Each structure stands twice: as C-alpha cells, then as structure tokens.
Amino acid sequence: MFVPIGDSPNPERFTPYVTWGIIAVNIAIFVFINIPLSSRPVDAATPLLVEYVKMLMEQGIPETHIRMVLSRISLNDLLLFHYGFKPAAPNAISLFASLFLHGSFLHLLGNMLFLYIYGDNAEHQLGRMKFLLLYMAAGVIATLSFAVFTGDSLIPLVGASGAISGILGYYFLMFPKNQVKIFILLFPIFMHVVRIPARIVLGIYVVIDNLLPVLAQTGGNVAHGAHLGGFFAGLAVAALGESRWHMAFLQYSVAIGRFLGLKPERRSPQALTFREKMENAIASADGRQLVSLAGDAGMRDFQELEAETILEAARILKQRGFLEPANRLVKLTLATHRKSPLLPELYYQLGQIRLQQGFDTAAYQHLLTALDLHPQPDTEKKIRQLLQTIRI
C-alpha cells in the first residue's frame, strides 16, 4: 500500500482557509446529506426512478441485476444521479453541484487527502480568490472533458477529483523541487515513510493512473478523462505564471520573432533608447523610473541590454521595496538571456524577491534551481545561508 500523507516544504505563517473551507463543505455535505439519505428507501412512484432505470439499461445491465439494484436503491442514489453531471442531459446546476458530491466515504477521503496535501502551497502562491477560481474552473473543465470522453451518456459524474486535479497540475509546474511524503506499507515486511520528488508522484498519477487507462479503454468507474482535463487546466494556469516552462515559452517566442525578422520600432534620433533610459535610471538609482521602465518594456527591449544591467536594476528595485517590478525584470531576463553565465545569480535574486514577498515555497524552488546551475562559491554560500532561513 502506498499512501501520500504530506509534502514539503510548506508555507510558514499561512493558514489555507480556502483549502480547509472546501474540505469542510465536502465533508459536511457527505455527513449531513449523503449519509442520512443512504438509509432512506425510494418510493416506486418517484419520477426520477424511471430515468435511473433507463441509465442502467443503457449500460447493458441484465434485467435480473437491475431488479436487485432497485431493491436496494436509496434516496442518496437518486440524489447523486440527479445532481451528478450527465453528458446526455447537461445543466448548469449539475455542472457545479457534482463537484461537491461523493459516492462513498473512500471516494471522499481520497479526494480530500489530495486537496489537503497540495492545496496549501497552491493557495499561498495564487492567493485565496485566485485559488478558488482555479479550483472551480478546473472542476468545470474536468467535467466537460468527461463529457467529451463519454459522449451521450446518462452515467453521472460526481466528485471533486477533477477540480483537485487542476490544483495538482498547477502544483506540478510551480513546485518542481517539492517532495511528497509517501507511507509505504508492505505488512509485515516493510513499513516506512519515504520522500519522493513531487513531479515523480504527480507524473505517475497522470500517466499510469489516468492516461494509460484512457488509452487502453479500461476506465471502469473512474473518470480518467475528467482527471486529465482538470490536470491540464492547472498546467495551463501555471504556464501563464512563474514557471521555468513559461520562461522557455518566452525564450522560444523571442527566437521566433528573430526568425521572422521582427525588429524594435524605430525611434526618432532625439529620443532616448530603452538602453539609455535604463542606464540613466540605474546611474541615479531612480527606483520610480525603473518601475516605469519595467512596466512598459517588452522582450525586444530586454534583448538590447546585458544581463548584468538588468540584474543591477532589479537589485535597486528590491532595495527600494518595488518587489513586483523587480520580479518582472528578473523573469524577463531569464526568458531573454538563457545562456547568460549569470543565470545562478538571477535565480538567486528571484528567490530573494519571492522570499521578501512572503512566498517562501516559491523562493525555495528558485534557490534550489540556482544551486543546480553551479553558482560561484560566494553566491553558493549566500544561497545556502538563505535556504537555512526557510523552514522545511
């Protein structure tokens, strides 16, 4: 048995209220609605029962087995059928209601465990409202993906796994250095907790647990299509934010622009170039001018500058407390100067900026990336000292 029980590092001095709130709502619905209705029988005159029988017949279930199912059916079964999302009878209510319904205690437990493990880092990085929006949007996309895979079916989809898969996709890109604690029980031979890189754990979840069953068409009762749709929705959100894959995307955009012969707009002879404006602002340590330049500049402008120049501008902004413009400068530099020998220093600066902004886990990722790039001994010493200040 292999069970994930936690991850590290986690944000300090941060309470994931939205994550806990979602977990509480799901548990409350199961305890106060699903469980009580599970013990209540169904009246044979209930109109919804006809649709339920039709769904069973469409699955090719023998009549004798259908009669057995009907003898044991409860109001909870009809509730899940009514509010679960059915591709053949879609509606807006079931599109959202299905995200908060679960078919069994183990179904609920597994989903809430994954949300508990991965949700806090994602909520801290995104912010509470954006995290909630990602959760709901990924759930909707996952549900619609389920409809694509199943076609005109009356089999309902219930569960939060599609929405949670969106959080896992976001986590996969944004926390490449995190580790997941796995409890391994091979009783009575082996019982231990091991740490495995998060990307390996989530890679197994995507490829082995979901993609391969879809390709082999052995899904059973698990909505693999929904899981994949939610996961890739989370990947897409992360790819638009601060991730190394986003840096690569920007880098390739620059290369394509060069290939197509795109050049910076011509300036009048009297106008200062971006390089001149940046150098003047750095010479005078004019933080507000640097903020303006960081906001207006694009990747073409940054190609005109040396990485050392932009790095110095980022240092000034950081010292003046303009952390978000400094963050943007460093990220654009990483996208446009991928072969610069200053890459370790750039990731070190990015780690410092994110740490000052309160994003401890994001800072941890960037600092470890800087170490992977083999920085100079003095920079390496500073990075390791800074890492010691982050609780893991």
Contacts in CASP RR format, 6 or more apart in sequence:
PFRMAT RR
TARGET T0000
AUTHOR 0000-0000-0000
METHOD contacts of the structure
MODEL  1
MFVPIGDSPNPERFTPYVTWGIIAVNIAIFVFINIPLSSRPVDAATPLLV
EYVKMLMEQGIPETHIRMVLSRISLNDLLLFHYGFKPAAPNAISLFASLF
LHGSFLHLLGNMLFLYIYGDNAEHQLGRMKFLLLYMAAGVIATLSFAVFT
GDSLIPLVGASGAISGILGYYFLMFPKNQVKIFILLFPIFMHVVRIPARI
VLGIYVVIDNLLPVLAQTGGNVAHGAHLGGFFAGLAVAALGESRWHMAFL
QYSVAIGRFLGLKPERRSPQALTFREKMENAIASADGRQLVSLAGDAGMR
DFQELEAETILEAARILKQRGFLEPANRLVKLTLATHRKSPLLPELYYQL
GQIRLQQGFDTAAYQHLLTALDLHPQPDTEKKIRQLLQTIRI
1 183 0 8 1.000
1 184 0 8 1.000
1 185 0 8 1.000
1 186 0 8 1.000
2 182 0 8 1.000
2 183 0 8 1.000
2 184 0 8 1.000
3 113 0 8 1.000
3 182 0 8 1.000
3 183 0 8 1.000
3 185 0 8 1.000
4 113 0 8 1.000
4 114 0 8 1.000
4 117 0 8 1.000
4 180 0 8 1.000
4 181 0 8 1.000
4 182 0 8 1.000
4 183 0 8 1.000
4 201 0 8 1.000
5 117 0 8 1.000
5 181 0 8 1.000
5 182 0 8 1.000
5 183 0 8 1.000
5 193 0 8 1.000
6 117 0 8 1.000
6 180 0 8 1.000
6 181 0 8 1.000
7 117 0 8 1.000
7 118 0 8 1.000
7 121 0 8 1.000
7 178 0 8 1.000
7 179 0 8 1.000
7 180 0 8 1.000
7 181 0 8 1.000
7 198 0 8 1.000
8 178 0 8 1.000
8 179 0 8 1.000
8 181 0 8 1.000
8 195 0 8 1.000
8 392 0 8 1.000
9 178 0 8 1.000
9 360 0 8 1.000
9 361 0 8 1.000
9 364 0 8 1.000
9 390 0 8 1.000
9 391 0 8 1.000
9 392 0 8 1.000
10 120 0 8 1.000
10 121 0 8 1.000
10 361 0 8 1.000
11 120 0 8 1.000
11 121 0 8 1.000
11 124 0 8 1.000
11 359 0 8 1.000
11 360 0 8 1.000
11 361 0 8 1.000
12 360 0 8 1.000
12 390 0 8 1.000
12 391 0 8 1.000
14 120 0 8 1.000
14 124 0 8 1.000
16 119 0 8 1.000
16 120 0 8 1.000
16 123 0 8 1.000
16 124 0 8 1.000
17 128 0 8 1.000
18 123 0 8 1.000
18 128 0 8 1.000
18 131 0 8 1.000
18 132 0 8 1.000
18 135 0 8 1.000
19 115 0 8 1.000
19 116 0 8 1.000
19 119 0 8 1.000
19 120 0 8 1.000
19 123 0 8 1.000
19 131 0 8 1.000
22 115 0 8 1.000
22 132 0 8 1.000
22 135 0 8 1.000
22 160 0 8 1.000
23 112 0 8 1.000
23 115 0 8 1.000
23 116 0 8 1.000
25 100 0 8 1.000
26 100 0 8 1.000
26 102 0 8 1.000
26 108 0 8 1.000
26 111 0 8 1.000
26 112 0 8 1.000
26 160 0 8 1.000
27 108 0 8 1.000
27 112 0 8 1.000
29 100 0 8 1.000
29 101 0 8 1.000
30 102 0 8 1.000
30 105 0 8 1.000
30 108 0 8 1.000
33 76 0 8 1.000
33 79 0 8 1.000
34 76 0 8 1.000
34 79 0 8 1.000
34 80 0 8 1.000
34 101 0 8 1.000
34 102 0 8 1.000
34 103 0 8 1.000
35 76 0 8 1.000
37 74 0 8 1.000
37 75 0 8 1.000
37 76 0 8 1.000
37 79 0 8 1.000
38 74 0 8 1.000
38 75 0 8 1.000
38 76 0 8 1.000
39 74 0 8 1.000
40 74 0 8 1.000
40 75 0 8 1.000
40 76 0 8 1.000
41 73 0 8 1.000
41 74 0 8 1.000
41 75 0 8 1.000
42 49 0 8 1.000
42 73 0 8 1.000
42 74 0 8 1.000
42 75 0 8 1.000
42 77 0 8 1.000
42 78 0 8 1.000
46 78 0 8 1.000
48 78 0 8 1.000
48 81 0 8 1.000
48 82 0 8 1.000
49 70 0 8 1.000
49 73 0 8 1.000
49 78 0 8 1.000
51 81 0 8 1.000
51 154 0 8 1.000
52 73 0 8 1.000
52 77 0 8 1.000
52 78 0 8 1.000
52 81 0 8 1.000
53 66 0 8 1.000
53 70 0 8 1.000
54 154 0 8 1.000
55 81 0 8 1.000
55 86 0 8 1.000
55 154 0 8 1.000
55 155 0 8 1.000
55 156 0 8 1.000
56 66 0 8 1.000
56 69 0 8 1.000
57 66 0 8 1.000
58 153 0 8 1.000
58 154 0 8 1.000
59 155 0 8 1.000
61 69 0 8 1.000
79 101 0 8 1.000
80 101 0 8 1.000
80 103 0 8 1.000
80 156 0 8 1.000
80 158 0 8 1.000
81 156 0 8 1.000
82 94 0 8 1.000
83 93 0 8 1.000
83 94 0 8 1.000
83 97 0 8 1.000
83 98 0 8 1.000
83 101 0 8 1.000
83 156 0 8 1.000
83 158 0 8 1.000
84 94 0 8 1.000
84 97 0 8 1.000
84 98 0 8 1.000
84 101 0 8 1.000
84 156 0 8 1.000
84 157 0 8 1.000
84 158 0 8 1.000
85 94 0 8 1.000
85 95 0 8 1.000
85 98 0 8 1.000
85 143 0 8 1.000
85 146 0 8 1.000
85 147 0 8 1.000
85 156 0 8 1.000
85 157 0 8 1.000
85 158 0 8 1.000
86 94 0 8 1.000
86 153 0 8 1.000
86 154 0 8 1.000
86 155 0 8 1.000
86 156 0 8 1.000
86 157 0 8 1.000
87 146 0 8 1.000
87 147 0 8 1.000
87 150 0 8 1.000
87 151 0 8 1.000
87 152 0 8 1.000
87 153 0 8 1.000
87 154 0 8 1.000
88 151 0 8 1.000
88 152 0 8 1.000
88 153 0 8 1.000
88 154 0 8 1.000
89 154 0 8 1.000
90 147 0 8 1.000
94 156 0 8 1.000
95 140 0 8 1.000
95 143 0 8 1.000
96 136 0 8 1.000
96 140 0 8 1.000
98 143 0 8 1.000
98 156 0 8 1.000
98 157 0 8 1.000
98 158 0 8 1.000
98 159 0 8 1.000
99 136 0 8 1.000
99 139 0 8 1.000
99 143 0 8 1.000
99 159 0 8 1.000
99 160 0 8 1.000
99 162 0 8 1.000
99 163 0 8 1.000
100 159 0 8 1.000
100 160 0 8 1.000
101 158 0 8 1.000
101 159 0 8 1.000
102 108 0 8 1.000
102 111 0 8 1.000
102 158 0 8 1.000
102 159 0 8 1.000
102 160 0 8 1.000
103 158 0 8 1.000
103 159 0 8 1.000
107 159 0 8 1.000
111 159 0 8 1.000
111 160 0 8 1.000
111 161 0 8 1.000
111 164 0 8 1.000
112 160 0 8 1.000
114 161 0 8 1.000
114 164 0 8 1.000
114 168 0 8 1.000
115 160 0 8 1.000
115 164 0 8 1.000
115 167 0 8 1.000
117 180 0 8 1.000
118 164 0 8 1.000
118 167 0 8 1.000
118 168 0 8 1.000
118 171 0 8 1.000
119 131 0 8 1.000
119 167 0 8 1.000
119 171 0 8 1.000
121 171 0 8 1.000
121 174 0 8 1.000
121 175 0 8 1.000
121 178 0 8 1.000
121 361 0 8 1.000
122 131 0 8 1.000
122 134 0 8 1.000
122 167 0 8 1.000
122 170 0 8 1.000
122 171 0 8 1.000
122 174 0 8 1.000
123 131 0 8 1.000
124 359 0 8 1.000
124 361 0 8 1.000
125 174 0 8 1.000
125 359 0 8 1.000
125 361 0 8 1.000
125 362 0 8 1.000
126 134 0 8 1.000
126 170 0 8 1.000
131 167 0 8 1.000
134 166 0 8 1.000
134 167 0 8 1.000
134 170 0 8 1.000
134 234 0 8 1.000
134 237 0 8 1.000
135 163 0 8 1.000
135 164 0 8 1.000
135 166 0 8 1.000
135 167 0 8 1.000
136 163 0 8 1.000
137 233 0 8 1.000
138 162 0 8 1.000
138 163 0 8 1.000
138 165 0 8 1.000
138 166 0 8 1.000
138 167 0 8 1.000
138 229 0 8 1.000
138 230 0 8 1.000
138 233 0 8 1.000
138 234 0 8 1.000
138 237 0 8 1.000
139 160 0 8 1.000
139 162 0 8 1.000
139 163 0 8 1.000
139 166 0 8 1.000
139 226 0 8 1.000
139 230 0 8 1.000
139 233 0 8 1.000
141 229 0 8 1.000
141 230 0 8 1.000
141 233 0 8 1.000
142 161 0 8 1.000
142 162 0 8 1.000
142 163 0 8 1.000
142 165 0 8 1.000
142 166 0 8 1.000
142 223 0 8 1.000
142 225 0 8 1.000
142 226 0 8 1.000
142 227 0 8 1.000
142 229 0 8 1.000
142 230 0 8 1.000
142 233 0 8 1.000
143 157 0 8 1.000
143 162 0 8 1.000
143 226 0 8 1.000
145 225 0 8 1.000
145 226 0 8 1.000
145 228 0 8 1.000
145 229 0 8 1.000
145 230 0 8 1.000
146 157 0 8 1.000
146 223 0 8 1.000
146 225 0 8 1.000
146 226 0 8 1.000
148 225 0 8 1.000
149 214 0 8 1.000
149 224 0 8 1.000
149 225 0 8 1.000
149 226 0 8 1.000
157 223 0 8 1.000
157 226 0 8 1.000
161 223 0 8 1.000
161 226 0 8 1.000
161 227 0 8 1.000
162 223 0 8 1.000
162 226 0 8 1.000
162 227 0 8 1.000
162 229 0 8 1.000
162 230 0 8 1.000
163 230 0 8 1.000
165 226 0 8 1.000
165 227 0 8 1.000
165 228 0 8 1.000
165 229 0 8 1.000
165 230 0 8 1.000
165 231 0 8 1.000
165 234 0 8 1.000
166 229 0 8 1.000
166 230 0 8 1.000
166 231 0 8 1.000
166 233 0 8 1.000
166 234 0 8 1.000
166 237 0 8 1.000
167 234 0 8 1.000
168 202 0 8 1.000
168 205 0 8 1.000
168 231 0 8 1.000
168 234 0 8 1.000
169 202 0 8 1.000
169 230 0 8 1.000
169 231 0 8 1.000
169 232 0 8 1.000
169 233 0 8 1.000
169 234 0 8 1.000
169 235 0 8 1.000
169 238 0 8 1.000
170 234 0 8 1.000
170 235 0 8 1.000
170 237 0 8 1.000
170 238 0 8 1.000
171 178 0 8 1.000
171 198 0 8 1.000
171 202 0 8 1.000
172 198 0 8 1.000
172 199 0 8 1.000
172 202 0 8 1.000
172 203 0 8 1.000
172 231 0 8 1.000
172 235 0 8 1.000
172 238 0 8 1.000
173 235 0 8 1.000
173 238 0 8 1.000
173 239 0 8 1.000
173 243 0 8 1.000
173 245 0 8 1.000
174 238 0 8 1.000
174 242 0 8 1.000
174 243 0 8 1.000
174 362 0 8 1.000
174 365 0 8 1.000
175 198 0 8 1.000
175 361 0 8 1.000
175 365 0 8 1.000
176 198 0 8 1.000
176 199 0 8 1.000
176 244 0 8 1.000
176 365 0 8 1.000
176 369 0 8 1.000
177 197 0 8 1.000
177 364 0 8 1.000
177 365 0 8 1.000
177 368 0 8 1.000
177 369 0 8 1.000
178 197 0 8 1.000
178 198 0 8 1.000
178 361 0 8 1.000
178 365 0 8 1.000
179 195 0 8 1.000
179 196 0 8 1.000
179 197 0 8 1.000
179 198 0 8 1.000
180 195 0 8 1.000
180 196 0 8 1.000
180 197 0 8 1.000
180 198 0 8 1.000
180 201 0 8 1.000
181 193 0 8 1.000
181 194 0 8 1.000
181 195 0 8 1.000
182 193 0 8 1.000
182 194 0 8 1.000
182 195 0 8 1.000
182 196 0 8 1.000
182 201 0 8 1.000
183 192 0 8 1.000
183 193 0 8 1.000
184 190 0 8 1.000
184 191 0 8 1.000
184 192 0 8 1.000
184 193 0 8 1.000
184 194 0 8 1.000
185 191 0 8 1.000
205 227 0 8 1.000
205 231 0 8 1.000
206 227 0 8 1.000
206 228 0 8 1.000
206 231 0 8 1.000
209 224 0 8 1.000
209 227 0 8 1.000
210 224 0 8 1.000
210 225 0 8 1.000
210 227 0 8 1.000
210 228 0 8 1.000
210 231 0 8 1.000
211 224 0 8 1.000
211 228 0 8 1.000
213 219 0 8 1.000
213 220 0 8 1.000
213 222 0 8 1.000
213 224 0 8 1.000
214 224 0 8 1.000
214 225 0 8 1.000
214 228 0 8 1.000
238 245 0 8 1.000
238 246 0 8 1.000
239 245 0 8 1.000
239 246 0 8 1.000
239 249 0 8 1.000
240 246 0 8 1.000
242 327 0 8 1.000
242 331 0 8 1.000
242 362 0 8 1.000
244 369 0 8 1.000
246 335 0 8 1.000
247 331 0 8 1.000
247 334 0 8 1.000
247 335 0 8 1.000
247 338 0 8 1.000
250 299 0 8 1.000
250 332 0 8 1.000
250 335 0 8 1.000
250 336 0 8 1.000
251 335 0 8 1.000
251 336 0 8 1.000
251 338 0 8 1.000
253 299 0 8 1.000
254 299 0 8 1.000
254 303 0 8 1.000
254 335 0 8 1.000
254 336 0 8 1.000
262 300 0 8 1.000
263 300 0 8 1.000
264 300 0 8 1.000
264 301 0 8 1.000
264 304 0 8 1.000
267 273 0 8 1.000
272 280 0 8 1.000
273 304 0 8 1.000
274 293 0 8 1.000
274 297 0 8 1.000
274 301 0 8 1.000
274 304 0 8 1.000
274 305 0 8 1.000
275 304 0 8 1.000
275 305 0 8 1.000
275 309 0 8 1.000
277 289 0 8 1.000
277 293 0 8 1.000
278 290 0 8 1.000
278 293 0 8 1.000
278 305 0 8 1.000
278 309 0 8 1.000
278 310 0 8 1.000
278 313 0 8 1.000
279 309 0 8 1.000
280 286 0 8 1.000
280 289 0 8 1.000
281 287 0 8 1.000
281 289 0 8 1.000
281 290 0 8 1.000
281 293 0 8 1.000
281 313 0 8 1.000
282 290 0 8 1.000
282 309 0 8 1.000
282 312 0 8 1.000
282 313 0 8 1.000
282 316 0 8 1.000
285 316 0 8 1.000
287 316 0 8 1.000
287 317 0 8 1.000
287 320 0 8 1.000
287 322 0 8 1.000
290 313 0 8 1.000
290 316 0 8 1.000
290 317 0 8 1.000
290 322 0 8 1.000
290 325 0 8 1.000
290 329 0 8 1.000
291 317 0 8 1.000
291 322 0 8 1.000
291 325 0 8 1.000
293 313 0 8 1.000
294 313 0 8 1.000
294 317 0 8 1.000
294 325 0 8 1.000
294 326 0 8 1.000
294 328 0 8 1.000
294 329 0 8 1.000
295 325 0 8 1.000
295 328 0 8 1.000
297 332 0 8 1.000
298 332 0 8 1.000
299 332 0 8 1.000
299 335 0 8 1.000
299 336 0 8 1.000
302 310 0 8 1.000
302 332 0 8 1.000
302 333 0 8 1.000
302 335 0 8 1.000
302 336 0 8 1.000
302 337 0 8 1.000
303 336 0 8 1.000
307 333 0 8 1.000
307 337 0 8 1.000
307 340 0 8 1.000
307 342 0 8 1.000
307 346 0 8 1.000
308 342 0 8 1.000
310 329 0 8 1.000
310 330 0 8 1.000
310 332 0 8 1.000
310 333 0 8 1.000
310 337 0 8 1.000
311 330 0 8 1.000
311 333 0 8 1.000
311 342 0 8 1.000
311 345 0 8 1.000
311 346 0 8 1.000
311 349 0 8 1.000
313 329 0 8 1.000
314 326 0 8 1.000
314 329 0 8 1.000
314 330 0 8 1.000
314 333 0 8 1.000
314 349 0 8 1.000
314 353 0 8 1.000
315 326 0 8 1.000
315 349 0 8 1.000
317 323 0 8 1.000
317 325 0 8 1.000
317 326 0 8 1.000
317 329 0 8 1.000
318 326 0 8 1.000
318 349 0 8 1.000
318 352 0 8 1.000
318 353 0 8 1.000
318 356 0 8 1.000
321 356 0 8 1.000
323 353 0 8 1.000
323 356 0 8 1.000
323 357 0 8 1.000
324 357 0 8 1.000
326 349 0 8 1.000
326 353 0 8 1.000
327 350 0 8 1.000
327 353 0 8 1.000
327 354 0 8 1.000
327 357 0 8 1.000
330 346 0 8 1.000
330 349 0 8 1.000
330 350 0 8 1.000
330 353 0 8 1.000
331 350 0 8 1.000
333 340 0 8 1.000
333 346 0 8 1.000
334 343 0 8 1.000
334 346 0 8 1.000
334 347 0 8 1.000
334 350 0 8 1.000
337 343 0 8 1.000
337 346 0 8 1.000
340 346 0 8 1.000
343 370 0 8 1.000
343 373 0 8 1.000
344 370 0 8 1.000
344 371 0 8 1.000
344 373 0 8 1.000
344 374 0 8 1.000
344 375 0 8 1.000
344 376 0 8 1.000
344 379 0 8 1.000
344 380 0 8 1.000
345 370 0 8 1.000
345 375 0 8 1.000
345 379 0 8 1.000
347 366 0 8 1.000
347 367 0 8 1.000
347 369 0 8 1.000
347 370 0 8 1.000
347 373 0 8 1.000
348 366 0 8 1.000
348 367 0 8 1.000
348 370 0 8 1.000
348 375 0 8 1.000
348 379 0 8 1.000
348 382 0 8 1.000
348 383 0 8 1.000
348 386 0 8 1.000
350 366 0 8 1.000
351 362 0 8 1.000
351 363 0 8 1.000
351 366 0 8 1.000
351 367 0 8 1.000
351 370 0 8 1.000
351 386 0 8 1.000
352 363 0 8 1.000
352 386 0 8 1.000
353 363 0 8 1.000
354 360 0 8 1.000
354 362 0 8 1.000
354 363 0 8 1.000
354 366 0 8 1.000
355 363 0 8 1.000
355 386 0 8 1.000
355 389 0 8 1.000
355 390 0 8 1.000
360 390 0 8 1.000
360 391 0 8 1.000
363 386 0 8 1.000
363 390 0 8 1.000
364 387 0 8 1.000
364 390 0 8 1.000
364 392 0 8 1.000
367 383 0 8 1.000
367 386 0 8 1.000
367 387 0 8 1.000
367 390 0 8 1.000
368 387 0 8 1.000
370 379 0 8 1.000
370 383 0 8 1.000
371 380 0 8 1.000
371 383 0 8 1.000
371 384 0 8 1.000
375 383 0 8 1.000
END
